[in-house]
Amino acid sequence: MSAKIPKRRTATVKGHPTARQADKVKTVMHEWKQGQLHSGSKSGPVVRSQKQAVAIALSEQRKASGRPQKPKTRRHKKGQRRGD
């Protein structure tokens, strides 16, 4: 009897960026290096800090993931919790 070998999943490993996400980071960092990366919109100031450029790149990477965002959970005000 031969053992059945399971097929490998084509999805990426959790925690590793997809090709589209990696391309987005590459594009953003290239813009920063050329001095064309703006914070916010194109009318915002030019980003000079590498740390800020990385933060923008990771933010855009999450947006490029194609997965829906988790809904924000509502926080109860103090004294308005269930049972109070």
N, C-alpha and C positions, 0 to 999 in steps of 0.2 A: 504494500500500500504506500502510495506516495502522499506526503503531507501537502495540503493545499497552502500555497504561499499567498498571503494577503497582498493585494495591490497597494502600492504606495499612493498616498494622497498627493494630489497635485497642488493643494493649497500650500501657502508658505508656512514655515515654522513660526509658532507664536513668538512674538517679540522681534521678528525680523521684518524689515520693510519689503513691500512688494516693489516691482520694477517701477511702477508709476510713482510710488512714494520716494524711492531713491532718486529718481530723475528730478522730482520736485525739489529735494534738498540740494541737489547738484546745481540746479538752475538758480535757486535763491542765493547760494553761497557765491556763485559766479557773479550775480548782480552786485553783491556786497563788495567783492573784490574789484569790480569795475567802478564802484562808487555810484551805482544806480539804484541801490535798494533803499526804499523809503519806508518809514514806520507809518502804519495806518494805510493811507491811500497815496497816490502819486503826488498829492499836494502837501503831504507831511514832510517833516525834515528827513534829510539823508541819514541813514544809519552809519555810524562810525565805529561802534563797538562790535567786536567779533562775537562776544557773548550774546548781544542782542540779536545779531544776525542768525545765530544758531537757534535762539528761541523762536524767531519768526519762521525759520526753516522747519522746525519740529511742529510748530502750530499748523503750518500749511501742509505738512506731511500727514497730520491727523485728518485734515479736511479732505485730502486726496485719497484716503483709505477706501472710500466707497461704502463703508459701513455706516448705518444710521447712528447718530449720537445717542447716548443714554439720556433719558428724560431727567430733568433736574428734580430732585426730591424736595418736597415742601417741608420746611422746618416750622415747627409749632412755636408760637410765642410762649414765653414763660407764663405758666398759669393756665394755659389753654390746651394742655395735653389731655389725652383721653383719660377719663376717670377723675379729673380735677373738678 
